[in-house]
Each structure stands twice: as structure tokens, then as C-alpha cells.
Amino acid sequence: MKFRYEVDEKPPLVENVATGIMWAAISLSFVLIIGMIISGMHTDNPGEANFYLQKLLFITGVALVIQVIAGHRLPVVFGPAAVLLVGTISSAGYSPDSVYTAIVISAVIGSLIAAAGLLQFVGRMFTTRVITVVLMLIAFTLIPTILDLIIGDCCDEGVFLKLIFAFSAMMLIIYANRVLKGLWKATILLWIIIIGTAAYFIVFPQELTSFLENGLSAAVYVPEINSIIIHPEFEPGVIISFLICYLALIVNDIGSIQGIGDITEAEGMRERYKRGVFFTGIINAFSGFFGAVGGVNYSTSAGMILDTKNASRYTLIPAGVILVLLAVIPGAVPLMAAIPTLIIGCLLLFVMSSQFSAALYVFFRDLRGKPFDFDNGIIIGFPIILGNLISFLPPDAADSLPLLIRPVVANGFVAGVVSVLILEHIIFRKR
């Protein structure tokens, strides 16, 4: 395909900045969705939650610049990783320091795997059926979180009204995603946030006061010096859990880089994989050290590139700068952090529905007319059902598990990934 600007070409300044704003909108959406969920898990203090989002925005902005200059050097958007969100939720009973210590360790190992040229071995382990299960597991194991975001702690009447609102919103979101084209579709998550928040406060006017207090009138939060970085805590179970999550992140990273590489017909893809995954690990180790969840390259970049006919990697540099500025401009983050949790839940539900669709596409593309046999159904179905069962495990049952293995056994995603690897490479291994 012929682009107006190829990967290594620099557009005029005005177009570079304009396209960068749109890239920033895409990345900002992922920061808000995942950042607000995790910050809400860590603290009830609005100031601390805002500071968490500031860290995430700043690191994501820096990551965009690093990746397009020294990493994969492709126009691929970067944002917080959903698979690390799954790991964080599953480790909710442990301290944030132990979670982020595990992220640092996993990220460093991920960088070492890339630097040592071992990505091909990870690729062999994650076959098409395994990747299909991984993508589906992320969506299914987040169902309890999505439900909690949508209904919250409201009373019976409030639950019904919120469910009706969420269902109506989802139908409109899916319809909009179907009919919108180009830049409108590429930035749909941001428009959902803006329009959805306005509609929410029209339907639930009593919550507008809380929005104004937390969003527009939030006090400036000054963190203590010793709280800016983590104090390492080594929990073996948490580390093992995140190592498995991070292997899935590496596969996701490679897939996103490969997808954009195919579209832009970029050369030297093997080195781009290596550098991209390596710097993703460095960035995520940096994120974990400062107590923020790590990120991944997102494949949503494709629609933006195809519509604008602009494949220049340099358009992501203004996007990174914009995210950094949003992190430091007073009042910007507190305003964004006041978005209703129901809207965040709808956003996450839409993103996970898209991910489920991607999983089906990956699997059936590989079939290429071959019949869907019984073995395929077992290899894909059992891990997903198992992961879903564990996701709804009662808290008392999870607490009764030995502390050492709890983050692994009580993590639906990890249990599902381990089971699909056993099924694929041991029980149903091709002789």
C-alpha cells in the first residue's frame, strides 16, 4: 500500500502535531480505562488515585517516544496492558509493592529474552490455539471486574437502572463502531468517555455533585518522597503469576508489531521485534519501580494508519509529549479521574468484546477451510471454562489456599494459560 508518508519520513509540523493529537487520544483512553481500575484498587484517596494516573500518563508518554526512536521504530500506539491488569486484580490480597516487584522482575526477564534472541522459542510455545485461548481468557477473567464497575455498591433499584443504562450504552457503542469511519472510529474510546459521561450525569444527576467535587475541586496531592518508588517485596506466588502474564504480553507485543509491520511493509522486522520487546521490558521495569502497571504495544494503530495514509512513526512523538503535558498540567488528571465507573465498565466491556472477536479471527484464519474437530474444542474450551470458574471463586475459598500458591491457583488467567499449554504441548501434542 502506498502512503503519503512512509515509516521513516517526517510530515510537515502542523500535520505531525494534528496526527499526534489523535494518537494521544487513543493512548489516553487505555490509560484512563486501566489506570482508573487499578488506582481504585490501591486507594480510596482521590489525591493518591490522581497521582497514580499522573505516573501512568507520564510513563506512557515517554514510552511512545522511546519506542518510535529506539524501539520497534514503527507507528504503534503504546498503553497499559490488559493482561497485567488481570494479574494485578488476581493479586489484590497482596501489597502493591509485591505486585510491582513482580512486574519489575517479569519485565527484566522479558528484556533478557529479547536481548538473547529467544523470542522464537516463546513463539513456538504460543501456537495459534494457545494465543486464541490467551485472548479469550483476558476477556472472560475480567467479567467480575466489569460487573463491579457497572453496578458498584448501589441498591436494588439502582442496579436495575444502571444495567439498563449500560445495555443501552453498549448497543449505541457497537452501532457507532459499525457505522463510523476513519478518525472518528479510531478515536471512538475517547468519544465514549466524553459523550457517555455527559449522558450518565443526565440520567443520574445526583452524582454530578460528586463529579464536581472530585473532578473540578480536587486538592493538589503532594506525595511523600518515600512513596514515589516501591519498597521491594518478594512473593514467589505473585512473581510466578506475573511471569506467566508477561509471556502473554510478549506474544501480544510481537503480534502488534508484526501487524503494523505487514501494513507498512517495513524492513528488518526481526530486529524490530527484538528492539520493541526489549524496550517494552525496560519501560515496564521502570513503570514497576515507580509503582505503575506496565504497558504493551496495541494493534489498534492499524485503522488510524490506513485512514490517514500516514505511516510516519514521527507522528507519535507529539502524542507522547501531549501525554506528558497532561500528566503535569494542574487539574487535568483530577478532571479525567472523575469519569463514572459505569462508563469505564462499558469501555472495558467494549474493548474485551473486540478482543474476543480478535481471538476468533486468529483461530479461524489459521483453520483455512479445515474442519473444526473435537480436539480443537477441548483445547480451547476447557481452559476458558476453567479460567472463568476460578474468576468467580468465592473469596473465602481463595483465602483458604496456601499463601505461596494462591496468586497462581486463584488466578483464572494463569490457570487457563497453564492448562492450555499442557493440552497443546503434552496431551494433544502432534507426533
C-alpha positions as CSV (number, residue, x, y, z in Angstrom):
1,M,0.0,0.0,0.0
2,K,1.2,3.5,-0.8
3,F,1.2,6.0,2.0
4,R,1.6,9.8,1.9
5,Y,4.3,9.4,4.4
6,E,6.3,6.2,4.9
7,V,7.6,5.0,8.2
8,D,10.8,6.9,8.3
9,E,9.5,10.1,6.6
10,K,8.7,13.3,8.5
11,P,5.4,15.0,7.8
12,P,5.1,18.8,8.0
13,L,5.0,20.1,11.5
14,V,1.3,21.0,11.5
15,E,0.2,17.6,10.2
16,N,2.6,15.9,12.5
17,V,1.1,17.6,15.6
18,A,-2.5,17.1,14.4
19,T,-2.0,13.4,13.8
20,G,-0.1,13.2,17.2
21,I,-3.2,14.6,18.9
22,M,-5.3,11.7,17.5
23,W,-2.6,9.2,18.6
24,A,-2.6,10.7,22.1
25,A,-6.4,10.3,22.3
26,I,-6.2,6.6,21.6
27,S,-3.4,6.0,24.1
28,L,-5.2,8.3,26.7
29,S,-8.3,6.1,26.5
30,F,-6.3,3.0,27.5
31,V,-4.6,4.9,30.3
32,L,-7.9,6.0,31.8
33,I,-9.6,2.6,31.5
34,I,-6.9,0.5,33.1
35,G,-5.4,3.3,35.3
36,M,-8.7,4.1,37.0
37,I,-9.4,0.5,37.8
38,I,-6.0,-0.2,39.3
39,S,-5.8,3.1,41.2
40,G,-9.3,2.4,42.6
41,M,-8.0,-1.0,43.9
42,H,-5.0,0.6,45.6
43,T,-6.6,3.6,47.4
44,D,-9.8,5.4,48.3
45,N,-7.9,8.7,48.5
46,P,-8.7,10.8,45.3
47,G,-5.3,12.6,45.5
48,E,-3.4,9.3,45.6
49,A,-5.5,7.9,42.7
50,N,-4.8,11.0,40.7
51,F,-1.1,10.7,41.3
52,Y,-1.2,7.1,40.1
53,L,-2.8,8.3,36.8
54,Q,-0.2,11.0,36.5
55,K,2.5,8.5,36.8
56,L,0.9,6.3,34.2
57,L,0.3,9.1,31.8
58,F,3.9,10.3,32.1
59,I,5.4,6.9,31.7
60,T,3.2,6.1,28.7
61,G,4.1,9.3,27.0
62,V,7.8,8.6,27.5
63,A,7.3,5.1,26.3
64,L,5.8,6.2,23.0
65,V,8.8,8.4,22.2
66,I,11.3,5.7,23.2
67,Q,9.6,3.0,21.1
68,V,9.5,5.1,17.9
69,I,13.0,6.4,18.3
70,A,14.9,3.4,19.7
71,G,12.5,0.5,19.9
72,H,10.5,-1.0,17.1
73,R,10.5,2.3,15.2
74,L,7.0,1.8,13.9
75,P,3.8,3.9,14.3
76,V,2.4,1.6,17.0
77,V,0.5,3.1,19.9
78,F,1.5,2.2,23.5
79,G,-0.7,1.9,26.6
80,P,-1.2,0.0,29.8
81,A,-1.5,-3.8,29.3
82,A,-4.8,-5.5,30.0
83,V,-3.0,-8.8,30.8
84,L,-1.1,-7.0,33.6
85,L,-4.4,-5.6,34.8
86,V,-5.6,-9.3,35.1
87,G,-2.5,-10.1,37.1
88,T,-3.0,-7.1,39.4
89,I,-6.6,-7.9,40.1
90,S,-5.8,-11.5,40.9
91,S,-3.1,-10.4,43.3
92,A,-5.5,-8.0,45.2
93,G,-4.8,-9.7,48.5
94,Y,-1.1,-8.8,48.3
95,S,0.6,-5.4,48.9
96,P,1.1,-3.1,45.8
97,D,4.9,-3.3,46.5
98,S,4.8,-7.1,45.9
99,V,2.8,-6.7,42.8
100,Y,5.1,-4.1,41.3
101,T,8.2,-6.0,42.4
102,A,6.8,-8.9,40.4
103,I,6.2,-6.6,37.4
104,V,9.8,-5.4,37.6
105,I,11.2,-8.9,37.7
106,S,9.0,-10.1,34.8
107,A,9.8,-7.1,32.7
108,V,13.6,-7.5,33.2
109,I,13.3,-11.2,32.2
110,G,11.3,-10.2,29.2
111,S,14.0,-7.8,28.1
112,L,16.6,-10.5,28.6
113,I,14.6,-13.0,26.5
114,A,14.5,-10.4,23.7
115,A,18.2,-9.5,24.0
116,A,19.3,-13.1,24.0
117,G,17.3,-13.8,20.8
118,L,14.9,-16.3,22.5
119,L,11.7,-14.8,21.1
120,Q,11.4,-17.6,18.6
121,F,11.1,-20.1,21.5
122,V,8.3,-18.1,23.0
123,G,6.6,-18.0,19.6
124,R,6.8,-21.8,19.4
125,M,5.2,-22.2,22.8
126,F,2.3,-19.8,21.9
127,T,0.7,-21.6,19.0
128,T,-2.5,-20.3,17.3
129,R,-4.7,-22.3,19.7
130,V,-2.8,-21.0,22.7
131,I,-3.0,-17.4,21.5
132,T,-6.7,-17.8,20.9
133,V,-7.2,-19.0,24.5
134,V,-5.0,-16.2,25.9
135,L,-7.0,-13.5,24.2
136,M,-10.3,-15.1,25.3
137,L,-9.1,-15.6,28.9
138,I,-8.2,-11.9,29.3
139,A,-11.8,-11.0,28.3
140,F,-13.5,-13.7,30.4
141,T,-11.5,-13.3,33.6
142,L,-12.3,-9.6,33.6
143,I,-16.0,-10.2,33.8
144,P,-16.3,-9.9,37.6
145,T,-14.4,-6.6,37.4
146,I,-16.6,-5.2,34.6
147,L,-19.7,-6.2,36.6
148,D,-18.4,-4.5,39.7
149,L,-17.6,-1.3,37.7
150,I,-21.1,-1.2,36.2
151,I,-23.3,-1.8,39.2
152,G,-21.0,-0.8,42.0
153,D,-22.5,-0.7,45.5
154,C,-25.9,0.7,44.6
155,C,-29.2,-0.5,45.9
156,D,-31.6,-2.9,44.1
157,E,-33.4,-0.1,42.2
158,G,-30.1,1.5,41.3
159,V,-28.8,-1.8,40.0
160,F,-31.7,-2.2,37.5
161,L,-31.3,1.4,36.2
162,K,-27.6,1.1,35.8
163,L,-27.9,-2.2,34.0
164,I,-30.5,-0.7,31.6
165,F,-28.2,2.3,31.1
166,A,-25.1,0.1,30.4
167,F,-27.0,-2.2,28.0
168,S,-28.4,0.8,26.1
169,A,-24.9,2.4,26.0
170,M,-23.3,-0.8,24.7
171,M,-25.8,-1.1,21.9
172,L,-25.1,2.5,20.8
173,I,-21.3,2.0,21.2
174,I,-21.4,-1.1,19.0
175,Y,-23.6,0.6,16.4
176,A,-21.3,3.6,16.3
177,N,-18.3,1.4,15.9
178,R,-20.0,-0.2,12.9
179,V,-21.0,2.9,11.1
180,L,-18.2,5.3,12.0
181,K,-15.2,5.6,9.7
182,G,-11.8,6.9,9.8
183,L,-10.6,9.2,12.6
184,W,-14.0,9.1,14.3
185,K,-13.7,5.3,14.6
186,A,-10.0,5.4,15.5
187,T,-10.8,7.7,18.5
188,I,-14.1,6.1,19.5
189,L,-13.0,5.3,23.0
190,L,-12.4,9.0,23.7
191,W,-15.8,9.9,22.4
192,I,-17.4,7.2,24.5
193,I,-15.8,8.8,27.6
194,I,-17.0,12.3,26.7
195,I,-20.5,11.6,25.5
196,G,-21.0,8.7,27.9
197,T,-20.1,10.8,30.9
198,A,-22.4,13.6,29.9
199,A,-25.3,11.1,29.4
200,Y,-24.6,9.5,32.7
201,F,-24.9,12.7,34.6
202,I,-28.2,13.5,32.8
203,V,-29.6,10.1,33.9
204,F,-28.0,10.2,37.3
205,P,-28.0,14.0,38.2
206,Q,-27.4,13.2,41.9
207,E,-23.9,12.0,41.1
208,L,-23.0,15.3,39.4
209,T,-22.1,16.9,42.7
210,S,-19.6,14.2,43.5
211,F,-18.1,14.7,40.0
212,L,-17.7,18.4,40.6
213,E,-16.1,17.9,44.0
214,N,-13.7,15.2,42.9
215,G,-13.0,16.4,39.4
216,L,-13.0,20.2,39.5
217,S,-12.3,20.8,43.1
218,A,-9.7,18.1,43.9
219,A,-7.0,19.3,46.2
220,V,-3.4,19.2,45.0
221,Y,-1.8,16.0,46.2
222,V,1.9,16.1,47.2
223,P,3.3,12.5,47.6
224,E,5.8,11.7,50.2
225,I,9.3,11.1,48.8
226,N,9.5,7.5,50.0
227,S,6.2,6.7,48.4
228,I,7.2,7.6,44.9
229,I,9.2,4.4,44.4
230,I,8.4,0.9,45.6
231,H,9.9,-0.9,48.5
232,P,10.6,-4.4,47.0
233,E,8.7,-7.3,48.4
234,F,9.3,-10.8,47.0
235,E,6.3,-13.0,47.0
236,P,7.1,-16.2,44.9
237,G,3.5,-16.9,44.0
238,V,2.9,-13.4,42.8
239,I,6.2,-13.4,40.8
240,I,5.2,-16.8,39.1
241,S,1.8,-15.4,38.3
242,F,3.2,-12.3,36.6
243,L,5.9,-14.2,34.7
244,I,3.1,-16.2,33.0
245,C,1.2,-13.0,32.4
246,Y,4.3,-11.4,30.9
247,L,4.9,-14.2,28.5
248,A,1.4,-13.5,27.1
249,L,2.3,-9.8,27.0
250,I,5.4,-10.6,24.9
251,V,3.2,-12.5,22.4
252,N,0.8,-9.6,22.3
253,D,3.7,-7.2,21.7
254,I,5.1,-9.2,18.9
255,G,1.6,-9.5,17.3
256,S,1.0,-5.8,17.4
257,I,4.5,-5.0,15.9
258,Q,4.0,-7.7,13.2
259,G,0.6,-6.4,12.3
260,I,1.8,-2.8,11.7
261,G,5.0,-4.1,10.0
262,D,2.8,-6.0,7.5
263,I,0.7,-3.0,6.8
264,T,3.6,-0.6,6.3
265,E,5.8,-3.2,4.6
266,A,8.7,-2.2,6.9
267,E,12.0,-3.9,6.5
268,G,14.2,-5.6,9.1
269,M,11.2,-6.9,11.1
270,R,13.3,-9.4,13.1
271,E,15.3,-6.6,14.6
272,R,12.2,-4.5,15.2
273,Y,10.6,-7.4,17.2
274,K,13.8,-7.7,19.3
275,R,14.1,-4.0,20.0
276,G,10.4,-3.5,20.5
277,V,10.1,-6.3,23.1
278,F,13.4,-5.3,24.7
279,F,12.3,-1.7,25.3
280,T,8.8,-2.7,26.4
281,G,10.6,-4.7,29.1
282,I,12.8,-1.7,30.1
283,I,9.8,0.6,30.1
284,N,7.8,-1.8,32.2
285,A,10.6,-2.3,34.7
286,F,10.8,1.4,35.0
287,S,7.0,1.5,35.5
288,G,7.0,-1.1,38.2
289,F,9.9,0.6,40.0
290,F,7.7,3.7,40.3
291,G,4.6,1.7,41.3
292,A,2.7,1.8,38.0
293,V,1.4,-1.0,35.8
294,G,3.4,-1.9,32.7
295,G,2.3,-1.4,29.1
296,V,2.2,-3.0,25.7
297,N,2.1,-2.1,22.0
298,Y,-1.5,-2.0,20.8
299,S,-2.7,-3.3,17.4
300,T,-5.4,-0.7,17.2
301,S,-2.9,1.5,15.3
302,A,-3.8,-0.1,12.0
303,G,-7.1,1.7,11.5
304,M,-5.5,5.1,12.1
305,I,-2.7,4.4,9.6
306,L,-5.0,3.1,6.9
307,D,-7.4,6.1,7.2
308,T,-4.9,8.9,7.3
309,K,-2.5,7.2,4.8
310,N,0.2,8.5,7.2
311,A,2.6,5.7,8.3
312,S,5.2,8.0,9.8
313,R,6.5,6.9,13.2
314,Y,7.3,10.5,14.0
315,T,3.7,11.4,14.5
316,L,3.8,9.5,17.8
317,I,6.4,11.9,19.2
318,P,3.9,14.7,19.7
319,A,1.4,12.2,21.1
320,G,4.0,11.3,23.8
321,V,4.7,14.9,24.6
322,I,0.9,15.6,24.9
323,L,0.5,12.7,27.4
324,V,3.5,14.0,29.5
325,L,1.9,17.5,29.5
326,L,-1.4,16.1,30.6
327,A,0.4,14.4,33.5
328,V,1.9,17.7,34.8
329,I,-0.8,20.3,33.9
330,P,-2.6,21.1,37.2
331,G,-6.3,20.0,37.2
332,A,-6.1,17.9,34.1
333,V,-5.8,14.5,35.7
334,P,-8.3,15.1,38.6
335,L,-10.9,16.1,36.0
336,M,-10.3,12.9,33.9
337,A,-10.3,10.7,37.0
338,A,-13.8,11.7,37.9
339,I,-15.3,9.8,35.0
340,P,-18.1,7.5,36.3
341,T,-17.0,3.9,36.9
342,L,-20.0,2.7,34.9
343,I,-18.6,4.4,31.8
344,I,-15.2,2.8,32.5
345,G,-17.0,-0.6,32.8
346,C,-18.7,-0.1,29.4
347,L,-15.4,0.9,27.8
348,L,-13.7,-2.2,29.2
349,L,-16.6,-4.4,28.1
350,F,-16.4,-3.0,24.5
351,V,-12.6,-3.4,24.4
352,M,-12.9,-7.0,25.7
353,S,-15.6,-7.8,23.1
354,S,-13.3,-6.5,20.4
355,Q,-10.5,-8.8,21.9
356,F,-12.9,-11.8,21.8
357,S,-13.6,-11.0,18.1
358,A,-9.8,-10.9,17.5
359,A,-9.4,-14.3,19.2
360,L,-12.0,-15.8,16.9
361,Y,-10.3,-14.2,13.9
362,V,-6.9,-15.6,14.8
363,F,-8.2,-19.1,15.2
364,F,-10.4,-19.4,12.1
365,R,-7.8,-17.7,9.9
366,D,-5.5,-20.5,10.8
367,L,-8.1,-23.2,10.0
368,R,-8.2,-22.0,6.4
369,G,-11.1,-24.3,5.4
370,K,-10.1,-27.2,7.6
371,P,-12.9,-28.8,9.7
372,F,-13.3,-27.8,13.3
373,D,-12.6,-31.0,15.2
374,F,-13.3,-32.2,18.7
375,D,-9.7,-31.7,19.9
376,N,-9.8,-28.0,19.0
377,G,-13.0,-27.6,21.1
378,I,-11.4,-29.3,24.1
379,I,-8.1,-27.4,23.8
380,I,-9.8,-24.1,23.6
381,G,-13.0,-24.7,25.7
382,F,-11.6,-26.4,28.8
383,P,-9.0,-23.6,29.7
384,I,-11.6,-20.9,29.1
385,I,-14.2,-22.6,31.3
386,L,-11.6,-23.3,34.0
387,G,-10.4,-19.7,34.0
388,N,-13.9,-18.4,34.2
389,L,-14.7,-20.8,37.1
390,I,-11.7,-19.6,39.1
391,S,-12.5,-15.9,38.4
392,F,-15.8,-16.5,40.3
393,L,-14.1,-18.4,43.1
394,P,-15.6,-17.2,46.4
395,P,-13.1,-15.0,48.4
396,D,-13.3,-17.4,51.4
397,A,-12.3,-20.3,49.1
398,A,-9.4,-18.4,47.7
399,D,-8.2,-17.3,51.1
400,S,-8.1,-20.9,52.2
401,L,-5.4,-21.7,49.7
402,P,-1.8,-21.8,50.8
403,L,-0.3,-18.3,50.6
404,L,2.6,-19.5,48.3
405,I,0.4,-20.8,45.5
406,R,-2.7,-18.6,45.9
407,P,-1.7,-16.0,43.3
408,V,-1.2,-18.8,40.8
409,V,-4.1,-21.2,41.6
410,A,-6.6,-18.5,42.3
411,N,-5.7,-16.6,39.1
412,G,-8.2,-17.7,36.4
413,F,-5.9,-16.3,33.6
414,V,-2.8,-18.1,34.8
415,A,-4.7,-21.4,35.5
416,G,-6.2,-21.2,32.0
417,V,-2.8,-20.5,30.3
418,V,-1.1,-23.3,32.2
419,S,-3.9,-25.8,31.2
420,V,-3.9,-24.8,27.5
421,L,-0.1,-25.2,27.4
422,I,-0.4,-28.7,28.9
423,L,-3.2,-29.6,26.5
424,E,-1.4,-28.2,23.4
425,H,2.1,-29.4,24.0
426,I,1.7,-32.6,26.1
427,I,-1.7,-34.2,25.9
428,F,-2.6,-33.3,22.3
429,R,1.0,-33.0,21.1
430,K,1.3,-33.8,17.4
431,R,3.6,-36.8,17.0
